[in-house]
Amino acid sequence: MVSLVIYLSAFAKLYKYLYIISMPRKYSLADARSNLPRIIDQAEAGVEVELTRHGKPVAVIISLRKLERMRGDRVRFGEAYNAFIQRHSIKALGFDRGFFESLRSKDTGRKVSL
């Protein structure tokens, strides 16, 4: 039973490898619409798939795993903001109650002649 599992695992790897090599890695947007399942399979297998519009590259589709590796261990803005708010109170920072409202001008702006 174990040898069958190893065989199937090796077969799956070979299939993915051949699938990746034999499939195009660049699609026009028109072709991408009709080949979306294939493009997603390629991205899941680790291939960067380029999308073009009128022959010019406009986007790249990558796997979620690769995106997470590229992002690394960055703290997301919302998490950083909440952590800051928990550590520091607005009062402790020394801002008056109306300070932030005073930063934005409420006038209509400059006159422009057209």
C-alpha positions, 0 to 999 in steps of 0.5 A, a space after each residue: 500500500 505504501 509503495 502505491 502511495 509513493 507511486 501515485 505521489 511521483 506520478 502526480 509530480 510528473 503530471 504537474 511538471 509536464 502540465 507546467 512545461 506544455 502549457 503557455 505562460 502568457 495569455 491575452 485577456 480574451 484567451 484568459 477568459 476561456 482558459 481560466 481553469 487552466 490558468 488557475 491550475 498553472 498558478 497553483 502549480 507555481 507558474 507565474 502566468 502573464 496576462 496581456 492586452 494588445 500584446 502588452 503585459 498588464 497583470 500576472 497571476 501567481 499562487 496564494 502561497 507565493 503571494 504570502 511568501 512575497 508579503 512575508 511577515 509584515 504586520 497589516 495596517 489594521 493590526 498595527 493601528 489597533 496595537 498603537 491605539 491600545 498602547 497609546 491614548 490620544 490624550 497621552 499624545 498631547 492633542 487637544 480635542 479639536 486638533 484634527 478638525 482644525 487640520 482640514 480647511 473647510 473653504 471652497 478652494 481657489 477660484 479657477 477661470 476656465 
